[in-house]
Amino acid sequence: MTAPLHDAPAAEPATADVAAGVRAKKIEGRSPWRIAWVRLKRDKLALTGGIIVLLLVLVAVFAPAIAALVGQTPEGRNEDLIDPLFGTPIGSFGGISGDHWLGVEPTSGRDVFTRIIYGARVSLVVGFLAAVVAVVFGTLFGTLAGYFGGWLDTVISRVMDMLLAFPQLLFVISLISVMPNSMLGLEGSGVRLLAMILVIGFFGWPYIGRIVRGQVLSLREREYVEAARSLGAGRGYIVVKELLPNLVAPITVYSTLMIPTNILTEAALSFLGVGVKPPTASWGSMLSDAVAYYESDPMYMIVPGVAIFVTVLAFNLFGDGVRDAIDPKGSR
């Protein structure tokens, strides 16, 4: 008689162990912001722009320390480095040397590198704070117009149309020309900085207001808003808890694209002579002064021009990347 065949070992226990191990693994959820960050990291141009923006912010914040490190001040005059006959810097490329990395200004001999890093403070302060003013007003009035509708929507929409058609640059020039030299504890350039921030931000809020209004018109019809309303939630609760959190993404995107526009506006105002007062450093005023020396000292025009170009380009690249990361359906 043949020996009875033994049954092969069952595979069920091993399969059960594998299944149990799979179930034991936690499924890691990712928030929309984390997903956007993963997309943003894949965009090398946007990351490059973001790194340049971060470096500019650090340079602006630590400008006094950097100036002390190189042994220069933005107001310090080095007239011994200026040709007394032509008023241009002695030496090639605008007087570039180991002590003056980007040369010196014609006539005054002030260090260009130090004035560039202090000019970054003016440009970034105006760019960021004017964007904050625009976001506050645009979010407030855009939400009111989109959610409540009716006559309130009509009034706010017509005000936005009027402000968008208003000659902003001419108004700023006229306003700053008649501004007092001291106001609210500020003097000179401080008054002009405050005026530029408020006026640029005030004329910029309709752009964000239109976007917010359109988003709110869509969001107020969503199921979760209807559910909150059916449960007895008030208008204030719906606006703060249901609508505003869903407006963060479009507001963030548009803010990053608004900042470079504000920087260009500040540079234009300073170029026209209605920005900060000398000797406060500003890239626009440096370009204005360089017009008289573009043939004899082209470096004095190139340096602030490149600073404005790189700054605006970095913000635009970063803003485009943020937009594509947050809203991949609308990406190019």
Secondary structure, 3 states (H helix, E strand, C coil): CCCCCCCCCCCHHHHHHHHHHHHHCCCCCCCHHHHHHHHHHHCHHHHHHHHHHHHHHHHHHCHHHHHHHHCCCCCCCCHHHECCCCCCECCCCCCCCCCCCCCECCCCCCEHHHHHHHHHHHHHHHHHHHHHHHHHHHHHHHHHHHHHCHHHHHHHHHHHHHHHHCCHHHHHHHHHHCCCCEECCEECHHHHHHHHHHHHHHHHHHHHHHHHHHHHHHHCCCHHHHHHHHCCCCHHHHHHHHHHHHHHHHHHHHHHHHHHHHHHHHHHHHHCCCCCCCCCCCHHHHHHHHHHHCCCCCHHHHHHHHHHHHHHHHHHHHHHHHHHHHCHHHCC
